[in-house]
Amino acid sequence: MGPQKVVIPFGPEEIQEIERIVVDRDSVKALEFMEKVVRARIAASLDKGHCRPAFELGGKLPENLAPPLLGGAGEAGPPPEEGGKR
């Protein structure tokens, strides 16, 4: 897979910090911000454990997707315990 695009949201305090870094032309603080905030968010965004839209799966369905979730016969989930209601 090639390079991916990532969207990184910033809160009001972070936007203010970015503005402060730019106005002060503070390269040390800029690098600290990149290492502490931006790098962590990029890593979290690229983590494969998160839910992703079907179009990002490249035409393949995850192996753990049960057939009942795709409209197959039967109910999804484990059977009810004996004597229990569902």
C-alpha positions in Angstrom: 0.0 0.0 0.0 1.3 3.5 -0.9 1.3 6.6 1.2 -1.8 7.4 3.1 -3.5 10.7 3.8 -4.2 11.5 7.4 -6.4 14.2 8.9 -5.2 15.5 12.3 -7.7 17.6 14.3 -6.4 20.2 16.7 -8.2 21.7 19.7 -8.3 25.4 20.5 -5.3 25.2 22.8 -3.2 23.4 20.2 -4.1 25.9 17.5 -3.0 28.7 19.9 0.2 26.8 20.5 0.8 26.5 16.7 0.2 30.2 16.3 2.6 31.0 19.1 5.3 28.8 17.5 4.9 30.5 14.1 4.8 34.1 15.5 7.9 33.4 17.7 9.6 31.4 15.0 10.5 28.9 17.7 12.0 25.9 16.0 12.7 24.1 19.3 9.0 24.3 20.3 8.0 23.4 16.8 10.0 20.2 16.9 8.7 19.4 20.4 5.1 19.9 19.2 5.7 17.7 16.2 7.2 14.9 18.3 4.7 15.1 21.1 1.4 15.8 19.4 1.6 15.3 15.6 3.6 12.1 15.5 1.4 10.4 18.1 -1.8 11.3 16.2 -0.4 10.1 12.9 0.6 6.8 14.5 -2.9 6.5 16.1 -4.5 7.3 12.7 -2.5 4.6 10.9 -3.2 2.0 13.6 -4.8 -1.0 11.8 -6.9 -1.9 14.8 -9.4 1.0 14.3 -12.6 0.7 12.3 -12.3 1.7 8.7 -14.8 2.3 6.0 -15.4 -0.6 3.6 -13.8 1.2 0.7 -10.5 1.3 2.5 -10.4 -2.5 2.7 -9.5 -2.9 -0.9 -12.5 -5.0 -1.9 -11.8 -7.6 0.9 -14.0 -8.2 3.9 -12.3 -8.8 7.2 -12.0 -12.5 8.1 -13.7 -12.0 11.4 -16.9 -10.6 9.8 -19.6 -13.2 10.5 -21.9 -14.2 7.7 -25.1 -13.2 9.7 -23.8 -9.7 9.7 -23.9 -9.7 5.9 -27.5 -10.6 5.7 -27.2 -14.4 5.9 -29.7 -16.6 7.7 -29.8 -16.9 11.4 -29.1 -14.5 14.2 -25.8 -12.9 15.0 -24.1 -13.6 18.2 -23.8 -16.7 20.5 -26.9 -18.8 21.2 -28.9 -18.0 24.3 -28.0 -20.0 27.4 -30.4 -22.8 28.2 -33.6 -21.5 29.8 -32.5 -17.9 29.1 -34.2 -15.4 26.9 -32.7 -13.5 24.0 
